[in-house]
Amino acid sequence: MVLPAELQRSFRDEIYQFEMQKRMPYVTSIERMAEEKGLVAGREAERNDLLEIIADGLAAKFGARGKKLASRVRKCRDIARLKTINRALITAKSIKEVEIALAEET
């Protein structure tokens, strides 16, 4: 719904006064949904970045076996677990160490 300009200003002023009195900002349901979508999109972008880093590292460090393991890593949805796998990859001397990190529960 669109209010006439004068009513819009009046409404905004009343909301502002209410927020100041209650010390609680008004957030519309649309703003809340947008924030939630932004958080979800941010988490998905972080997950995708981690998957790319891990896949590149596995391929560089372990060749074809690393690429094969990367396809298993891609099934992981948990960002904390992906970070654990990435840390294991950095210090791993063998692919088995990364496989262990992939198998571990967080």
C-alpha positions in Angstrom: 0.0 0.0 0.0 1.3 3.4 -0.9 0.4 6.4 1.3 0.2 10.0 0.2 3.5 11.8 0.9 2.1 13.8 3.9 0.7 10.6 5.6 4.0 8.8 4.8 6.0 11.5 6.6 3.6 11.5 9.5 3.7 7.7 9.8 7.5 7.7 9.6 7.7 10.4 12.4 5.3 8.4 14.6 7.3 5.2 14.1 10.5 7.1 14.9 9.1 8.6 18.1 7.8 5.1 19.1 11.2 3.6 18.5 12.9 6.3 20.6 10.5 5.7 23.4 10.8 1.9 23.4 14.3 1.7 22.2 13.3 -0.9 19.6 13.6 -0.2 15.9 10.6 -1.2 13.8 11.6 -3.8 11.2 9.0 -4.8 8.7 8.4 -8.5 7.8 9.7 -7.8 4.4 13.0 -6.4 5.9 13.2 -9.4 8.1 12.8 -11.8 5.2 15.4 -9.8 3.2 17.8 -10.1 6.1 17.2 -13.8 6.4 17.7 -14.3 2.6 20.9 -12.3 2.8 22.2 -14.5 5.6 21.3 -17.6 3.7 22.9 -16.3 0.6 26.0 -15.3 2.5 26.4 -18.7 4.1 25.9 -20.4 0.7 28.6 -18.1 -0.9 31.0 -18.9 2.0 30.3 -22.6 1.5 30.9 -22.4 -2.3 34.2 -20.5 -1.7 35.4 -23.1 0.8 34.4 -25.9 -1.6 36.4 -24.3 -4.4 39.5 -23.7 -2.2 39.3 -27.3 -0.9 38.8 -28.8 -4.4 41.8 -26.7 -5.8 44.0 -27.8 -2.9 43.1 -31.4 -3.2 43.8 -31.4 -6.9 47.1 -29.6 -6.5 48.3 -31.7 -3.6 47.0 -35.2 -4.5 46.1 -35.1 -8.2 43.4 -37.4 -9.5 42.8 -39.0 -6.1 42.3 -35.4 -4.7 39.8 -34.6 -7.4 37.9 -37.8 -6.6 37.8 -36.9 -2.9 36.6 -33.4 -3.8 33.4 -34.8 -5.2 32.7 -36.4 -1.7 33.6 -33.1 0.0 31.0 -31.3 -2.2 28.3 -33.2 -0.4 29.1 -31.6 2.9 26.7 -28.8 3.9 28.3 -27.8 7.2 30.6 -24.8 7.0 32.4 -25.6 10.2 33.2 -29.1 9.0 34.4 -27.7 5.7 36.8 -25.4 7.6 38.0 -28.4 9.5 38.6 -30.2 6.2 40.5 -27.2 4.8 42.7 -27.0 7.9 43.5 -30.7 7.6 44.3 -30.3 3.9 46.8 -27.5 4.7 48.9 -29.7 7.0 48.1 -33.1 5.5 51.0 -35.3 4.4 48.7 -37.9 2.9 45.2 -37.9 1.4 44.2 -40.2 4.3 44.5 -37.3 6.7 42.0 -35.3 4.7 39.7 -38.4 4.4 39.7 -38.7 8.2 38.8 -35.0 8.6 35.9 -35.6 6.1 34.7 -38.6 8.1 34.8 -36.9 11.5 31.7 -35.4 13.0 31.8 -31.8 14.2 
